[in-house]
Amino acid sequence: MSVHGEVKRVTTHTLAEMKEAGEKIAMLTAYDFTMARILDRSGVDVLLVGDSASNVMAGHETTLPITLDQMIYHASSVVRAVQRALVVVDLPFGSYQGNSKEALQSTIRIMKEAGAHAVKLEGGREVVESVVRILTAGVPVMGHLGLTPQSIYKFGTYSVRAREEQEAERLLEDAVALQEAGCFGLVLEKIPSKLAQKVASTLSIPVIGIGAGSGVDGQVLVMHDMLGLNSEFSPRFLRRYLQLDGLVTEAVQAYIRDVRSGDFPSPAEQY
């Protein structure tokens, strides 16, 4: 909070200062107004409007089906809720790959229509041209390496990436290339912790991990996973802070019982 009591916004500059000071960055995903407001008021530094909405909000098997229009809808809902956190929005599959002009057009739509603060895209050297082009419009860009879910059919598996020396070297080179292209930060997903630590110490920009160990500059989790809303998903890197699926089930069943018995609404709950 600032001295005058108004909320001080987190910016890309704030995150750079946090890395410099050795202060860890807390990042979570958000997809709707109500939840984003709770997360923002809780003090989270970065809210990622992830293409993981394709899985947790829409029920798709992969992140590939979600459209740019759908991402803009989710992002605008989150932005309206936020007073403090930096809001980063994923560029969805098909909105930037292989075409830097399309990447810029997609980004401009996200910034204009949703009011986002930054975008994130997956990939290394192959997306550098897009990163540079987006930056010409003054939009901050975050990179994403390691397990890149939009490339799931290329990998064929959601297992840990960059275990082999050759892939590890390429990942480090890609990370440096993204920093040199102008990315303000980088997400590393599901890679060995030693490699993630090496990347974080090599780069001057903040490195946020998900399944990348503790040697990075911050952590991100999918909010639905962290709150235990989907009990089927339990990778090693996930810590559940609540078991909301069970709590919600109990509450709904209690409501059903009260409706069936006539206990709800009571006289005090009627006009």
Secondary structure by P-SEA (a helix, b strand, c coil): ccccccbbbbcaaaaaaaaaacbbbbbbbbccaaaaaaaaaacccbbbbccccccccccccccccccaaaaaaaaaaaaaacccbbbbbbbccccccccaaaaaaaaaaaaaaccccbbbbbbcccaaaaaaaaaaabbbbbbbccccccccccccccccccccaaaaaaaaaaaaaaaaacccbbbbccccaaaaaaaaaacccbbbbcccccccccccccccccccccccccccccccccaaaaaaaaaaaaaaaaaaacccccccccc
